Amino acid sequence: MSAEESKAKNTEMILLVDDEEIVRKFVLQVLQGNGYAVLEASSGAEALRIAQEHPGPINLLLTDIRMPKMNGGELAERLMPIRPGVKVLYISGYTDSATVNQMALQRGANFLQKPFTPDRLVTKVRKVLDSPATRS
């Protein structure tokens, strides 16, 4: 499959949540550059508001694990009733935190370690989106 064919396949909607603006803008640019539609939020509360207000589907929650007030795991739990079936990909620069370890142990948890290259990000996003739906 050529890069153009791959880009044409990437039509899903991604909800991107990261409290670090530089990371969020980098991920946004990479995803949009590969054909994805992206809704962005800088906090869990903002992400939940966007998820409630967005009229179309949201296929993937791409969230940082460690954020102030509401971590990525809490966000995913609160998002599930609003958007059943949404897939989740966690990202984090912390590998030794209890929160990260807890997320990694959850059944079906998808994780991408920061820092990552654009190719690793796009490959992991595609893999998660193409994976079979899991039941919570």
C-alpha positions in Angstrom: 0.0 0.0 0.0 1.4 3.4 -1.0 1.6 6.4 1.4 -1.2 8.0 -0.6 -3.4 4.9 -0.3 -2.7 4.7 3.4 -3.5 8.4 3.8 -6.8 7.9 2.0 -7.8 5.1 4.4 -7.2 7.3 7.4 -10.7 8.8 7.7 -11.5 8.2 11.3 -12.1 10.9 13.9 -9.6 11.1 16.8 -10.1 12.9 20.1 -6.6 14.1 21.1 -6.1 15.1 24.7 -2.8 16.3 26.2 -2.1 19.1 28.6 1.2 19.9 27.0 0.5 22.2 24.1 3.8 21.4 22.2 3.0 17.7 22.3 -0.6 18.2 21.4 0.3 20.5 18.4 2.9 18.0 17.2 0.5 15.0 17.3 -2.3 17.1 15.7 0.0 18.1 12.8 1.1 14.5 12.3 -2.4 13.0 12.4 -4.0 15.7 10.2 -1.0 15.3 7.8 -2.0 11.6 7.5 -5.6 12.3 6.7 -7.2 12.0 10.1 -9.8 14.4 11.4 -8.8 15.5 14.9 -10.7 17.1 17.8 -8.2 18.5 20.4 -8.5 19.2 24.1 -6.0 20.3 26.7 -7.8 18.6 29.7 -10.1 15.7 30.5 -13.0 18.1 31.3 -12.6 19.8 27.9 -12.4 16.4 26.2 -15.7 15.2 27.8 -17.4 18.5 26.8 -16.2 18.0 23.2 -17.3 14.4 23.1 -20.8 15.3 24.3 -21.1 18.2 21.8 -19.6 16.6 18.7 -22.4 15.3 16.5 -20.4 12.7 14.6 -18.5 9.6 15.6 -15.3 9.6 17.6 -13.3 6.5 16.7 -10.3 6.9 19.0 -9.4 8.6 22.2 -5.6 9.4 22.1 -4.8 10.7 25.6 -1.8 11.4 27.8 -2.0 9.3 30.9 -0.7 12.0 33.4 -2.7 15.2 33.3 -3.8 17.5 36.1 -7.2 17.0 37.7 -8.3 14.0 35.5 -5.8 11.4 34.3 -6.2 9.5 31.0 -7.6 6.4 32.6 -10.3 8.4 34.4 -11.1 10.2 31.2 -11.4 7.0 29.3 -13.8 5.6 32.0 -16.0 8.7 31.9 -16.0 8.8 28.1 -17.2 5.2 27.6 -20.8 5.9 28.6 -20.9 8.9 26.2 -19.1 7.2 23.4 -19.5 3.4 23.7 -17.0 1.5 21.6 -14.4 4.2 21.3 -10.9 2.8 21.2 -8.2 4.2 23.4 -4.5 4.8 22.9 -2.6 6.1 26.0 0.6 8.1 25.6 3.1 9.0 28.3 6.6 10.0 29.0 6.6 8.4 32.4 7.2 4.7 32.6 7.7 4.2 36.3 4.5 5.8 37.6 1.9 3.6 39.3 -0.7 5.2 37.0 1.2 4.1 33.8 1.7 0.6 35.2 -2.0 0.3 36.1 -3.0 1.4 32.5 -0.5 -1.1 31.0 -2.1 -3.9 33.0 -5.6 -3.1 32.0 -7.1 -5.6 29.6 -6.7 -4.3 26.0 -4.8 -1.2 27.0 -2.9 0.3 24.1 0.2 2.4 25.0 2.8 4.5 23.1 5.9 5.7 25.0 6.9 9.4 24.5 9.0 10.6 22.8 7.8 8.9 19.5 8.5 9.6 15.8 5.7 10.5 13.5 5.9 7.1 11.8 5.6 5.3 15.2 2.6 7.4 16.1 0.8 6.8 12.8 1.6 3.1 12.8 0.3 2.7 16.4 -2.9 4.7 15.7 -3.6 2.6 12.6 -3.0 -0.6 14.5 -5.4 0.4 17.3 -8.1 1.6 14.9 -7.8 -1.7 12.9 -7.9 -3.8 16.1 -11.2 -5.7 16.9 -13.6 -3.9 19.2 -13.3 -4.9 22.8 -16.0 -5.0 25.4 -15.5 -3.2 28.7 
